[in-house]
């Protein structure tokens, strides 16, 4: 019994050391990504009117998506518009890169589209995912209602046959 206890303690110590090493490597691996995100965040002049308008637009679109959850047809239109905005993000990035001097103090629009992907496509994809989850939950609810109605109908038919 003593051998089993010592083997278990040794195994637990090994697992604890392995977990600590893994978590420290994971944290050290995430540190550069975190620092890059902070650098990206601090490089943006958030007081520019067009950026505040973009953020207000994204926030209002999110509010519309949340409050219109009972209107499936409207949400499908919103879903398609959001995905269309993501689809045309590359062209929009090119147009904005060519004309940035007319509305911005600095050029945020690199050839790879990182800025526009982060502030335009990212929120639109999140909104599209919210609409998709809502649509799937509504679909599940409708399937349950349909199946209950079918079972009630079958019960009525079998009850009528017995009489």
N, C-alpha and C positions, 0 to 999 in steps of 0.2 A: 504494500500500500504506500509505503514511504517513497519507493522508486517511482511509482505512478505520479505522486504529488510533485516530486522534484522535476520529473519530465514535463509535467503540465506547466509548472512555473517557468522552466527554461523555454518551453515553446511560447508561452505568453510574453516573456521578455523579448524573444526574437521577433515576434509579431509586432510588439510595441516599437522596437527599434526600426523595423522595416516601415511601419506606418509613419513614424516621425521623419525618416529619411525621405520617403515618398512625398509627404506633405511639404517638407522644406524645399524639395526640388520643384514641386508644383508651384509653390509661392514664388520661388526665384525665377521660374519660367514665365510667370504672369507679370512680374514686375516691369519688364520692358514694354509689354503691351499696355499696361496701366500708365506708364510714363509717356508713351506715345499718344495715348488718348488725352492725357492732361495737356500735352503740348499742342495737340490739335484743338482742344477746347479753348486754350488761352490764346491761340493765334488768331482766333476769329473776333472781329469787332462786333459784339452783339448789339451795339447801339445803332447800327445802320438800319434805316427805316425799312428797306426791302427785306432784311432778315427778320425784323420784328413782325412784318406782314406775313412772311412765310411761316413763322412759328404760330402766329394767330390763325392762319389758314389751316395748318395741320391740326391745331387744337380744336378749332371749330368743326373740322371734318370728323375728328374723333368723337366729339359730343354728338354730332348728327348721327354717326354710326351707332352710338350707344342708345340714343333716344328713339331711333327708328327701328328698333329691333323687332317690333311687331309687324312691320310692313315689309314683307318678303320681296315684293317686286321692286320697291324702292331700294332695298338693300342690294339686290342683284345689279341694279344700275350703278349703285355706289361701288360695288365690288369691281365691275367692269371698268368704271372710270379710274379707280385706284390702280388697277393693273395696267390700264392704258397709259397712265402717268408714268408708271415704272418702265413700260415698254419704250416710251418716247424720251426717256431721261438722257440717253446718249445724244440724241439730236438737240435736245434742250441745252445740254452742257455745251455743245459746239456753238449754238447761237449765243448763249450767255457769255462764253469765252470771247467771242468776237466783239461783243458790245458791252463789256463790263464797265467801261469808262463812263457810260451814260447813266449808270444807276448805283455804282459802288465806288468806294475809295481804294480798294485793292482787288487784285484778280485772284479769286478763289477757285477758278475753274481750270484745273489741270487737265492734261490730255487723257488721264486715266479715269477721271470723273469721281475721285474719292469724295470730294466735298459734296457734290450733288447726290451721290449715292447715300451719303450719311444723312444729309438734311432733307432730301426730297424723297428718294426711293425707300429708305428705311422706314420712315413713318407711314408711307403709303402701304408698304407691305404689312406693317403691323395692323393697320386699319383693315386691310384685306383679310388678314388672318382672323381678326375679331369677327368680321362679317361671315367668314366661312364657318367658324365655330358656331356662331348663332344659327346659321342656316342648317348645319348638321344637327344641332340640338332640336330645332323645329321639325326637321325631317324625322328624327327619332320619335318625337311626340306624336306626329301625324301617323307614323307606322303603328304605334301603340293604340291610338284611337281607332284606326282602321281594323286592326286585329280584334279589338274588343267588340266592335260593331259586327264583325264577321262571326265571332263566337256567339254573340247574342242572337244573330240571325239563324245560325245553325241550331241553337237551343230552341228557338221558336218553331222552327221546322220540325224538329224531333218531337216537340211537345204537341204540335198539331197532328202528327202522324199517330201518336199514342191515343188521341181522342178519337 
